[in-house]
Amino acid sequence: MPPFERDVPNPVTMTTEPPGFGTVTHFKGDDVTIFLRGTVENVAALELGAILDAAIDCRPASMVLDVAELEFLGATGLLAVSDAEKRLAASGITLTLRWNRLVP
């Protein structure tokens, strides 16, 4: 059976912050990659936390946060990532941050 693969765009609609924050969650088999772009602070950080929690609830074998297009990660965004890392670590899963898609 071919691996399950899909992209889930996660539009941010609750935030009143400058436009530009967005994510796409890519599922491939048991692995998940979340692509972040724009600025993550305040309300956008809460939305990021919800997106990370939803992905973790799918019980991935691995999780990658691709921050290549991220312009800024504020303290509240960093807290959302830290909380996700703690949840994953409790399940024996490593959270990987990727900032350059072109890895030699």
C-alpha positions as CSV (number, residue, x, y, z in Angstrom):
1,M,0.0,0.0,0.0
2,P,1.5,3.4,-0.9
3,P,2.3,5.8,2.0
4,F,-0.5,8.1,3.0
5,E,0.4,11.7,2.0
6,R,-1.6,14.9,2.2
7,D,-1.1,18.6,2.8
8,V,-3.4,20.5,5.1
9,P,-3.3,24.3,4.8
10,N,-4.0,25.9,8.2
11,P,-5.5,29.4,7.5
12,V,-5.2,31.7,10.5
13,T,-8.5,33.6,10.8
14,M,-8.7,34.7,14.4
15,T,-5.7,36.9,14.5
16,T,-5.7,40.7,14.1
17,E,-2.0,40.8,13.7
18,P,-0.3,41.8,10.4
19,P,-1.2,39.3,7.6
20,G,1.4,36.8,6.7
21,F,1.4,34.1,9.3
22,G,0.5,30.7,8.0
23,T,1.2,27.1,8.1
24,V,0.9,24.0,6.0
25,T,0.8,20.6,7.7
26,H,2.2,17.8,5.5
27,F,1.4,14.2,6.5
28,K,3.4,11.4,4.8
29,G,2.9,8.0,6.3
30,D,3.5,8.4,10.1
31,D,5.6,11.5,9.6
32,V,4.4,15.1,9.8
33,T,6.1,18.3,8.7
34,I,4.7,21.6,9.6
35,F,5.8,24.5,7.4
36,L,5.7,27.9,9.1
37,R,5.8,31.3,7.4
38,G,5.6,34.9,8.5
39,T,5.5,36.2,12.1
40,V,4.4,34.1,15.1
41,E,3.5,36.1,18.2
42,N,0.5,36.8,20.4
43,V,-2.7,35.3,18.9
44,A,-0.9,33.6,16.1
45,A,1.2,31.8,18.7
46,L,-2.0,30.4,20.2
47,E,-3.1,29.2,16.8
48,L,0.3,27.6,16.3
49,G,-0.1,25.8,19.6
50,A,-3.4,24.4,18.5
51,I,-2.0,23.3,15.1
52,L,0.9,21.6,16.9
53,D,-1.4,19.9,19.4
54,A,-3.7,18.6,16.6
55,A,-0.7,17.2,14.7
56,I,0.6,15.5,17.9
57,D,-2.8,14.0,18.6
58,C,-2.4,12.2,15.3
59,R,0.5,10.3,17.0
60,P,3.2,10.8,14.4
61,A,6.4,8.8,14.4
62,S,8.3,12.0,13.7
63,M,7.6,15.7,13.6
64,V,9.6,18.4,11.7
65,L,9.0,22.1,11.9
66,D,10.2,23.8,8.8
67,V,11.0,27.4,9.7
68,A,12.7,28.4,6.4
69,E,10.1,31.0,5.7
70,L,9.5,32.1,9.3
71,E,10.4,35.8,9.7
72,F,9.9,36.1,13.5
73,L,9.1,33.8,16.4
74,G,8.1,35.7,19.5
75,A,8.3,34.5,23.1
76,T,4.7,33.1,23.0
77,G,5.5,31.3,19.8
78,L,8.6,29.8,21.3
79,L,6.5,28.7,24.3
80,A,4.1,26.9,21.9
81,V,7.0,25.1,20.3
82,S,8.5,24.2,23.7
83,D,5.2,22.8,24.9
84,A,5.0,20.6,21.7
85,E,8.5,19.4,22.2
86,K,7.7,18.3,25.8
87,R,4.6,16.4,24.7
88,L,6.5,14.7,21.9
89,A,9.5,13.8,24.2
90,A,7.1,12.2,26.7
91,S,6.1,9.8,23.8
92,G,9.7,9.2,22.8
93,I,9.5,11.4,19.6
94,T,12.0,14.0,18.6
95,L,11.0,17.3,17.3
96,T,13.3,18.5,14.5
97,L,13.6,22.1,13.4
98,R,14.6,22.6,9.8
99,W,15.5,26.0,8.5
100,N,17.1,25.1,5.2
101,R,15.4,22.7,2.8
102,L,18.6,22.2,0.8
103,V,20.6,19.9,3.1
104,P,23.8,18.4,1.6
